[in-house]
Amino acid sequence: MVKLEGGCLCGAVRYRSTADPVMTLLCQCEQCQRHSASAFSLNIGFAKATLMFTGDTPATYEHKGGSGKTVHRHFCAKCGSPIVTELDSTPELDWLKAGTLDDKSWLRPDLSIFGSEGQVWLTLPDGMPQFPKAPPAA
């Protein structure tokens, strides 16, 4: 079992969870690029309601995602750091922003999604499953 602990840039929002991650995915969609101010967002999926916050309560920004369903982006109201995303398209999971972890040494993305929107210069590891959009529902 992985012990997840981390927080925002200024330290006002902290979290912890003892839930095992379901998957770690690299999302290259345009919305994640804008949200992360980078070429992709590295996200850790874990069971809904297993993340416990301490300190400040994250602020929330909501918008429609590529699926047409609502995306709830939770972030620190003081420093703006993105913390966790809830997707109405995956109601059983929360998506933690991997860059907020205290210990990132174990991180390895399991797959990449929305590669059709990705930056042309980004080269992903050989053998990593890649999808042009969202992966097919299981």
N, C-alpha and C positions, 0 to 999 in steps of 0.2 A: 504494500500500500504506500502511495506517495502522499507526503504531507505537504499540502499546498499552503504557502504563506506568502504574502506580498502586500503591495500597496502602491499608492500614487507617488508622483515625483516629490511632492511637498510633505508627505507622511500623514496628511489629515485623514485619508481613507486607508484603512488596513483591512485585510481579510484573512481568513484561514478556512481550510477544509481538509477533512481526512478521507474524502470520497476518492475512489480510484478514477482517474480520467478514462473516458470512453474512447477518445481519439484526440489527436492533435492534427489540425489541418491548416494549411497555408491557403488563404483566400486572396485571389488576385482581382476580385471584382472592383469596378471603378469606385463604388461607395467605400469599400475598405481602404482603397488607396487614398482617398480623400480623408477618411477618418484617421488613418495612421500617419498621414503625410509621408508615405513611403510606397514602395512597389507592391506591398502585400501586407496582410495582417496575419500573424501567427496566433491561432486560437486553440484553446484546450476545451473540449466538450466534456461536461460532467453532468451527473444527474441533477435535475432541477431542485432548488432549495437546499443544497448541501453546502453552499458558501455562506459563511457567517462573517458579517462586517463588524468592525470596531471603529471607534472614532466617528468621523462625520458620515452622514448618510449620503451616498452618491446622488448627484443630480441626474436627470434623465432627459434625453432627446429622442423623439419618436418620428419615424418616417416610413414610407412604403419601400420595401426592399424589391429586389429583382423578381421575386416570386409573386409580387402584388400584395403580400401580407406585411403586417407591421413589424418593424425592427425597433427594439427598445435599447438604446445605447446609454449605459450608465457610466458616469465619469465624475471626477473630483470637481466640485464647483469652485475650488480655490485655484488649483493649478491647471485644470483642464485635462489631466491624464485620463484616457479611456481605461476602464476597469473590466467591465463585463457587458456582454450583449445578450439579450434575449430575443429570439426569433419566433414569431408566431408560426413559422413554417417547421420549427423543431420544438414543439411545446414541452417535450420531455427533457430537454437539455438547456443548460446555460453555457455560454462561450466566454471563457476567461481570456483576457488579453495576455499572452505569454510574457510579454516584455515587462509586466508588472510583478512577476515572481521574484522572490528573494534569491532562490536557487534555480538557475536555469540550466544547470549542468546535465540534466537528464533529457532535455528537450530534443525530440526528433520528429519532424512532421511525418504523419502517416500517409497523407495524400494532399494533392493540390486541386483546388476548384476554381472555376471561372478563368481558366487559362486563356480563353479567347479574348479576355479583356486585359491580359497581362502585358507587362513591358517587354518589348522584343529583346532586350539585352539580358533578361533574367534567365539563367540556366539552372534548371532544377537537377537534383541528384538522379543518376541513372537508376532505373527500376522503381522510382516513386510513381504510384498511380496518379494520373493526371486526367482531369475532366474539363472540357471546354466550358461547361456551365456547372450546375449543381449535379452531383452524382445521382444516378437513378435511385428511386426509393426502393428500399429492401422489402 
